[in-house]
Amino acid sequence: MSDAVSPLASPFPALPAIAGVTPHVARAGYKDWGRCDLTYVELAEGTAVAGVFTRNVCCSSEVEIGREAVKQGRARALVVNAGNSNAFTGYRGREAVEQIMEQVADHLDCTMDEVFVSSTGVIGVPLPKDKARAGVEAALVAAPCSWEEAARTIGTTDTFPKGALATAVVDGRTITLAAIIKGSGMIAPDMATMLGYIFTDCAIAPGYLQELLSAANRKTFSCITVDSDTSTSDTVLAFATGKAGNQPINCSGCPGADAFAAALDDVCRQMAHLVVKDGEGAQKFIQIAVSGAVDDESARKVGMAIANSPLVKTAIAGEDANWGRVVMAVGKAGEPADRDRLSIGFGGTWAAKDGQPLADYDEAPVAAHLKGREVSIEVDLGLGEGRAKVWTCDLTHGYISINADYRS
Amino acid sequence: MSDAVSPLASPFPALPAIAGVTPHVARAGYKDWGRCDLTYVELAEGTAVAGVFTRNVCCSSEVEIGREAVKQGRARALVVNAGNSNAFTGYRGREAVEQIMEQVADHLDCTMDEVFVSSTGVIGVPLPKDKARAGVEAALVAAPCSWEEAARTIGTTDTFPKGALATAVVDGRTITLAAIIKGSGMIAPDMATMLGYIFTDCAIAPGYLQELLSAANRKTFSCITVDSDTSTSDTVLAFATGKAGNQPINCSGCPGADAFAAALDDVCRQMAHLVVKDGEGAQKFIQIAVSGAVDDESARKVGMAIANSPLVKTAIAGEDANWGRVVMAVGKAGEPADRDRLSIGFGGTWAAKDGQPLADYDEAPVAAHLKGREVSIEVDLGLGEGRAKVWTCDLTHGYISINADYRS
């Protein structure tokens, strides 16, 4: 955790315990820092698991192994290493992951592929096996910790711990989803994610949980960007212990399936927004709402082109309603657009309509809107019914300071 | 022109006069600044023209009109307005361009489509017709100016005037290419360019000139990026007056065709590098050489993914040999790559080979290399014979300062 907390930080929510889930933290000492950096979460037998992973071709061994293991659908434990991503470390990195899986599987008397491992931090340094072994050993005997401690322990350049909560009534029972997530830079998940973990007591079949998680991902994690850089380690896993005792959900027609899906979407959206709000150097949270595109996916791509434009992001940092830069970003997105039908607004006030600045455009309400912490940009392409919302943060001196100094 | 000159600036070269080309500058007063902002270049009858333009869908009227006009292959004049890009200004913007074309065509007794107009500056404000008319009127009667004055006059956020020179022997005669270019931010031409003008006394058929310019563009302007943002006004035009008196070149087998093509490539490469060296906030010029890709275009795309990565660019700004960020950028490029065959070096020293950090990697020579103004990154994908070089600059506090303040 960094010292200077993001001005967009939210207080950590009061996350309840989830039956069948027990988090612990320990010090592996992956970096020379006086904090816990290994998180171990024990899961009850029969816990279902689903996951989405980075599409970065140069992904870590953790991602490769996790992507395979999630297919069998069951999990008994999660281990998260902070301070070393173990990515681009060849066979030595892979051996370290397998050692952790074996150590935990021996302890729980489960199979290795029921143990999920993630690592986050610097790329290119093999995870030291001795530190990992001692860290896991300590975590296995540590007293259970709070969600907030776990959320702090998985963080690296994050400036605040991030948690999310949602509930739904399923089969007459209230089920709970508790989630923790880390992420601040190298954030442009595009069809994947950062490190995020969702725990629920809901009973749900792994295949259907995967289907719902993938759908939620498309609307949430795939719609955020901090810096357009896609990490080699992005992972979101959802664990369902089934301890709520509901009739297991296994299809979209099942009682409670819609309620659970809505709660899962809600918690994923909260998590995605928290990552943007801790974007490196972020001073403002930006929502970009695109309408009138030829379809929803085209709207999302136009939104992401705007969200990834350094010129748009610096304009917002400067509280400048520079809609010309938004026009530029729409035009370079590679999606259908017609300059003469394009309209652009800020905070609900149109600045330009149908390809021209509005003659009676009043910049005063827009200027006031841009001074706030939460900024919205509205773009209407005037072509069809496609729409999407994406989220990003502004690009400030803080981003440069953080990233021109990190590592070495 | 900005006050603080880029540390990467080159002195303006001694560009000779080109027979048949006469530059003039005047004050249109597009902005409230005490400098010339309208450039008028008169071209001898029979001058051939070729051009490449932005692919941004929201392009300016200047680009739309120029793209059509270049097809007829002849030019008599060039007018460049600085301080107002006239983009996203609807019919009013188009009328201003047509007024300039008509005014100059009347003066020269030529057709309107032989008058090429470009504008650069803020987006969304229609070019004021009265200022344009008075500016053109002044320019038509102004004394001829130097190339350096013209190069200064087309600039906006540029910190130094940019010129390039090349010669070739064609048909026993030495022909000359003189070029001026402007550009500093919103630079990611990708198949197009910024505002650049090449003047030569060579006799060459317009169609063949276009072919050579497009080929040069692919290797030069399409291989640079400052900030991944593609302008709405990018234009490069080449004018050939034919005054050298050589046998006109009209095909690749013609005497002197190869020499002329090499000189054109050379001048385009010089121009492209100058724009990067004046990249907003640039402190270092970065060359990225990619080899071992499945083909050259794939190598170029991998190179551009690295060149556009904010995390790579800030690492270079911090003189940090953070090759893990290069791995990340290779992996997100969307091109064929194999993590376990990937090698990465800086300034000729390999840091990682075949997917792993080198055991005997000595960071000392790399650290020394990164302290310089010119940095090279080498990436070998280990897959095939495809190779490309691309160029960018580092991402610094200067970029943020420039772009969080500009306009409004």
Chai-1 contact restraints between the chains, C-beta under 6 A:
chainA,res_idxA,chainB,res_idxB,connection_type,confidence,min_distance_angstrom,max_distance_angstrom,comment,restraint_id
A,N56,B,G331,contact,1.0,0.0,6.0,A-B,restraint_1
A,N56,B,K332,contact,1.0,0.0,6.0,A-B,restraint_2
A,V57,B,G331,contact,1.0,0.0,6.0,A-B,restraint_3
A,V57,B,A337,contact,1.0,0.0,6.0,A-B,restraint_4
A,C58,B,V327,contact,1.0,0.0,6.0,A-B,restraint_5
A,C58,B,V330,contact,1.0,0.0,6.0,A-B,restraint_6
A,C58,B,G331,contact,1.0,0.0,6.0,A-B,restraint_7
A,C58,B,R339,contact,1.0,0.0,6.0,A-B,restraint_8
A,F88,B,V327,contact,1.0,0.0,6.0,A-B,restraint_9
A,G90,B,G355,contact,1.0,0.0,6.0,A-B,restraint_10
A,G90,B,Q356,contact,1.0,0.0,6.0,A-B,restraint_11
A,I123,B,G324,contact,1.0,0.0,6.0,A-B,restraint_12
A,I123,B,V327,contact,1.0,0.0,6.0,A-B,restraint_13
A,G124,B,G324,contact,1.0,0.0,6.0,A-B,restraint_14
A,G124,B,P357,contact,1.0,0.0,6.0,A-B,restraint_15
A,D227,B,P310,contact,1.0,0.0,6.0,A-B,restraint_16
A,D229,B,S309,contact,1.0,0.0,6.0,A-B,restraint_17
A,D229,B,L311,contact,1.0,0.0,6.0,A-B,restraint_18
A,T230,B,K332,contact,1.0,0.0,6.0,A-B,restraint_19
A,T232,B,M328,contact,1.0,0.0,6.0,A-B,restraint_20
A,T232,B,G331,contact,1.0,0.0,6.0,A-B,restraint_21
A,S309,B,D229,contact,1.0,0.0,6.0,A-B,restraint_22
A,P310,B,D227,contact,1.0,0.0,6.0,A-B,restraint_23
A,L311,B,D229,contact,1.0,0.0,6.0,A-B,restraint_24
A,L311,B,N403,contact,1.0,0.0,6.0,A-B,restraint_25
A,T314,B,I400,contact,1.0,0.0,6.0,A-B,restraint_26
A,T314,B,N403,contact,1.0,0.0,6.0,A-B,restraint_27
A,T314,B,A404,contact,1.0,0.0,6.0,A-B,restraint_28
A,A317,B,A404,contact,1.0,0.0,6.0,A-B,restraint_29
A,G318,B,A404,contact,1.0,0.0,6.0,A-B,restraint_30
A,G318,B,D405,contact,1.0,0.0,6.0,A-B,restraint_31
A,D320,B,R407,contact,1.0,0.0,6.0,A-B,restraint_32
A,D320,B,S408,contact,1.0,0.0,6.0,A-B,restraint_33
A,N322,B,R407,contact,1.0,0.0,6.0,A-B,restraint_34
A,G324,B,I123,contact,1.0,0.0,6.0,A-B,restraint_35
A,G324,B,G124,contact,1.0,0.0,6.0,A-B,restraint_36
A,V327,B,C58,contact,1.0,0.0,6.0,A-B,restraint_37
A,V327,B,F88,contact,1.0,0.0,6.0,A-B,restraint_38
A,V327,B,I123,contact,1.0,0.0,6.0,A-B,restraint_39
A,M328,B,T232,contact,1.0,0.0,6.0,A-B,restraint_40
A,V330,B,C58,contact,1.0,0.0,6.0,A-B,restraint_41
A,G331,B,N56,contact,1.0,0.0,6.0,A-B,restraint_42
A,G331,B,V57,contact,1.0,0.0,6.0,A-B,restraint_43
A,G331,B,C58,contact,1.0,0.0,6.0,A-B,restraint_44
A,G331,B,T232,contact,1.0,0.0,6.0,A-B,restraint_45
A,K332,B,N56,contact,1.0,0.0,6.0,A-B,restraint_46
A,K332,B,T230,contact,1.0,0.0,6.0,A-B,restraint_47
A,A337,B,V57,contact,1.0,0.0,6.0,A-B,restraint_48
A,R339,B,C58,contact,1.0,0.0,6.0,A-B,restraint_49
A,G355,B,G90,contact,1.0,0.0,6.0,A-B,restraint_50
A,Q356,B,G90,contact,1.0,0.0,6.0,A-B,restraint_51
A,P357,B,G124,contact,1.0,0.0,6.0,A-B,restraint_52
A,H397,B,H397,contact,1.0,0.0,6.0,A-B,restraint_53
A,H397,B,I400,contact,1.0,0.0,6.0,A-B,restraint_54
A,I400,B,T314,contact,1.0,0.0,6.0,A-B,restraint_55
A,I400,B,H397,contact,1.0,0.0,6.0,A-B,restraint_56
A,N403,B,L311,contact,1.0,0.0,6.0,A-B,restraint_57
A,N403,B,T314,contact,1.0,0.0,6.0,A-B,restraint_58
A,A404,B,T314,contact,1.0,0.0,6.0,A-B,restraint_59
A,A404,B,A317,contact,1.0,0.0,6.0,A-B,restraint_60
A,A404,B,G318,contact,1.0,0.0,6.0,A-B,restraint_61
A,D405,B,G318,contact,1.0,0.0,6.0,A-B,restraint_62
A,R407,B,D320,contact,1.0,0.0,6.0,A-B,restraint_63
A,R407,B,N322,contact,1.0,0.0,6.0,A-B,restraint_64
A,S408,B,D320,contact,1.0,0.0,6.0,A-B,restraint_65
